[in-house]
Amino acid sequence: MSLGAAYVLQLIAEVWLQWPATALLALNPQTPIPGILLQVVAHPFVNPTGPGSVLMVALHLLFLWWTLSPFEMRFGPRRAALLCLLATGASAAAAILVGILTGTQGLLAGAGPWMLASIAGFAFSLPRNQKLLFFGVIPLQPMHIIGVLIGFSVLGFIASKDLIGLVSDLAATFAGVGYVRWNLRPPAARKPQKPKGGLRVIRGGSDEDDRPKYLN
């Protein structure tokens, strides 16, 4: 809902008020501080506004709901929100770093990192021998789905030479995997607590008799 509302506001701002929302809010690694800080927060809510973009954005939001819902049902709304936040930060950080180091120009916009992180994270949370229907049709094992996401990102780079988009997609994908791996880690072993009152457990008795093995 929030992404749809943001898109409507963006349309009004750009088409009716002639305010360049995309140019100001989409993430550009070459933007100086403090403008880039605003872009890091706002760029997931920016979408294309050209002719025919309404249907494309609607399908994109529908697919995002379709991919993020299973993650939310499995891990809860709080962890789903943290996943989106982590994907936003990871993709933006990767784009900014590569943009600064290489001088590459490019704009990063849209909630694509949320989609990639949710698909990769949900797939990673499943048993390795379980199969999922990719796009509701193709049965694939979880790790194969993650490989397909990486393959799509690489193909997108080959088709567009968009290095910013490539590193953003890869960062979001691996952020989703890392986040789920961290959430599924076994609980740390608790340290034994020292009994109060100065008492401690000492070994007593022997293995051959029936007396208590431990005396307080």
C-alpha positions as CSV (number, residue, x, y, z in Angstrom):
1,M,0.0,0.0,0.0
2,S,2.8,2.4,0.9
3,L,4.6,1.8,-2.4
4,G,1.4,2.3,-4.4
5,A,0.6,5.5,-2.6
6,A,4.1,6.8,-3.1
7,Y,3.8,6.0,-6.8
8,V,0.6,8.0,-7.1
9,L,2.2,11.0,-5.3
10,Q,5.2,10.7,-7.6
11,L,2.9,10.8,-10.7
12,I,1.2,13.9,-9.4
13,A,4.5,15.6,-8.6
14,E,6.2,14.8,-11.9
15,V,3.3,15.0,-14.4
16,W,1.1,17.7,-12.9
17,L,3.4,19.8,-10.7
18,Q,6.6,19.4,-12.9
19,W,8.7,18.5,-9.9
20,P,11.6,16.1,-10.8
21,A,10.9,13.5,-8.1
22,T,12.9,10.8,-9.9
23,A,16.0,12.9,-10.5
24,L,16.0,14.1,-6.8
25,L,15.0,10.9,-5.0
26,A,16.4,8.0,-7.0
27,L,19.8,7.0,-5.7
28,N,22.7,8.5,-7.7
29,P,26.1,7.5,-6.3
30,Q,27.6,10.8,-7.4
31,T,25.2,12.9,-5.3
32,P,27.0,14.7,-2.5
33,I,26.0,14.5,1.2
34,P,23.4,15.3,2.5
35,G,21.3,14.7,-0.6
36,I,22.5,11.1,-1.0
37,L,21.3,10.3,2.5
38,L,17.8,11.3,1.5
39,Q,18.1,9.2,-1.7
40,V,19.2,6.1,0.3
41,V,15.9,6.3,2.3
42,A,13.6,7.3,-0.6
43,H,14.9,5.4,-3.6
44,P,12.8,2.2,-3.0
45,F,9.6,4.3,-3.3
46,V,10.6,5.8,-6.7
47,N,9.3,4.1,-9.9
48,P,9.3,4.9,-13.6
49,T,6.6,7.5,-14.6
50,G,6.9,7.3,-18.4
51,P,4.2,6.2,-20.9
52,G,2.9,2.7,-20.1
53,S,4.6,2.7,-16.7
54,V,1.3,2.3,-14.7
55,L,0.7,-1.3,-15.7
56,M,4.4,-2.1,-15.3
57,V,4.6,-0.7,-11.8
58,A,1.3,-2.4,-10.9
59,L,2.6,-5.8,-12.0
60,H,5.9,-5.1,-10.1
61,L,4.0,-4.3,-6.9
62,L,1.8,-7.4,-7.3
63,F,4.9,-9.6,-7.8
64,L,6.6,-8.0,-4.8
65,W,3.5,-8.8,-2.6
66,W,3.5,-12.4,-4.0
67,T,7.2,-12.9,-3.1
68,L,7.3,-11.0,0.2
69,S,4.1,-12.6,1.7
70,P,5.6,-16.1,2.2
71,F,8.6,-14.6,4.0
72,E,6.3,-12.5,6.2
73,M,4.1,-15.6,7.0
74,R,7.2,-17.7,7.9
75,F,9.2,-15.1,9.9
76,G,6.6,-12.5,10.9
77,P,6.0,-8.9,9.9
78,R,8.8,-7.5,12.1
79,R,11.5,-9.6,10.5
80,A,10.0,-9.0,7.0
81,A,10.3,-5.2,7.6
82,L,13.9,-5.6,8.9
83,L,14.7,-7.7,5.8
84,C,13.5,-4.8,3.5
85,L,15.5,-2.3,5.6
86,L,18.6,-4.5,5.3
87,A,18.1,-5.0,1.6
88,T,17.7,-1.3,1.1
89,G,20.9,-0.5,3.0
90,A,23.0,-3.3,1.4
91,S,22.0,-2.5,-2.2
92,A,22.5,1.3,-1.6
93,A,25.9,0.8,0.0
94,A,27.1,-1.5,-2.8
95,A,25.9,1.0,-5.4
96,I,27.5,4.0,-3.7
97,L,30.8,2.1,-3.2
98,V,31.1,0.9,-6.8
99,G,30.0,4.4,-8.1
100,I,32.6,6.1,-6.1
101,L,35.4,3.7,-6.9
102,T,34.7,3.4,-10.6
103,G,33.0,6.8,-11.3
104,T,30.0,4.9,-12.9
105,Q,26.9,7.0,-13.5
106,G,23.5,5.5,-12.9
107,L,20.3,5.7,-11.0
108,L,19.0,3.1,-8.5
109,A,15.2,3.2,-7.9
110,G,12.4,0.8,-7.0
111,A,11.8,-2.0,-4.5
112,G,13.6,-4.6,-6.6
113,P,16.1,-5.3,-3.8
114,W,13.2,-6.2,-1.4
115,M,11.9,-8.7,-3.9
116,L,15.3,-10.3,-4.5
117,A,16.1,-10.4,-0.7
118,S,12.7,-12.0,0.1
119,I,13.0,-14.7,-2.6
120,A,16.6,-15.6,-1.7
121,G,15.9,-15.5,2.0
122,F,12.8,-17.6,1.9
123,A,14.4,-20.1,-0.4
124,F,17.5,-20.4,1.8
125,S,15.2,-21.1,4.8
126,L,13.8,-24.2,3.3
127,P,15.4,-27.7,3.3
128,R,17.8,-28.3,0.5
129,N,15.9,-31.2,-1.0
130,Q,12.5,-29.3,-1.0
131,K,11.3,-27.9,-4.3
132,L,9.5,-24.7,-5.0
133,L,7.5,-23.7,-8.1
134,F,9.5,-20.8,-9.6
135,F,7.0,-18.4,-11.1
136,G,4.4,-20.9,-10.1
137,V,5.5,-23.3,-12.9
138,I,9.1,-24.5,-12.8
139,P,10.0,-26.8,-9.8
140,L,13.4,-25.9,-8.5
141,Q,15.4,-26.6,-5.4
142,P,16.0,-23.6,-3.1
143,M,19.7,-23.1,-3.9
144,H,18.9,-23.3,-7.6
145,I,16.4,-20.5,-7.2
146,I,19.1,-18.3,-5.7
147,G,21.3,-19.3,-8.6
148,V,18.6,-18.2,-11.0
149,L,18.3,-14.8,-9.3
150,I,22.1,-14.3,-9.7
151,G,21.9,-15.4,-13.3
152,F,19.1,-12.9,-14.1
153,S,21.1,-10.1,-12.5
154,V,24.2,-11.0,-14.6
155,L,22.0,-11.2,-17.8
156,G,20.5,-7.8,-17.0
157,F,24.1,-6.4,-16.7
158,I,25.0,-8.0,-20.1
159,A,22.0,-6.4,-21.7
160,S,22.3,-3.0,-20.2
161,K,25.9,-2.5,-18.9
162,D,24.3,-1.2,-15.7
163,L,27.0,-1.9,-13.2
164,I,25.1,-0.1,-10.5
165,G,22.1,-2.3,-11.0
166,L,24.2,-5.4,-11.0
167,V,26.0,-4.8,-7.7
168,S,22.7,-3.6,-6.1
169,D,20.9,-6.8,-7.1
170,L,23.7,-9.1,-5.9
171,A,24.0,-7.2,-2.6
172,A,20.3,-7.5,-2.0
173,T,20.3,-11.2,-2.8
174,F,23.1,-12.1,-0.5
175,A,21.7,-9.8,2.2
176,G,18.5,-11.9,2.2
177,V,20.5,-15.1,2.5
178,G,22.7,-13.7,5.2
179,Y,19.7,-12.3,7.2
180,V,17.9,-15.7,7.2
181,R,21.1,-17.5,8.0
182,W,21.6,-15.2,11.0
183,N,18.0,-15.7,12.1
184,L,18.2,-19.5,11.8
185,R,21.4,-19.9,13.7
186,P,21.2,-22.2,16.8
187,P,20.9,-20.4,20.1
188,A,24.2,-19.8,21.8
189,A,25.1,-22.1,24.6
190,R,24.3,-20.5,28.0
191,K,27.1,-20.0,30.4
192,P,26.6,-22.0,33.6
193,Q,25.4,-19.8,36.4
194,K,27.2,-19.8,39.7
195,P,24.8,-20.8,42.5
196,K,24.0,-18.0,45.0
197,G,25.2,-18.2,48.6
198,G,28.7,-19.4,47.9
199,L,27.5,-23.0,47.3
200,R,28.9,-25.1,44.5
201,V,28.4,-28.5,43.0
202,I,31.1,-31.1,43.9
203,R,31.5,-34.7,42.8
204,G,30.4,-37.3,45.4
205,G,29.9,-41.0,45.6
206,S,31.3,-43.5,43.1
207,D,30.1,-45.2,40.0
208,E,29.6,-48.5,41.8
209,D,27.3,-47.5,44.7
210,D,23.8,-46.0,44.8
211,R,24.7,-42.9,46.7
212,P,24.1,-39.5,45.0
213,K,26.7,-38.7,42.4
214,Y,26.6,-34.9,43.2
215,L,26.4,-33.3,46.6
216,N,25.7,-29.6,47.2
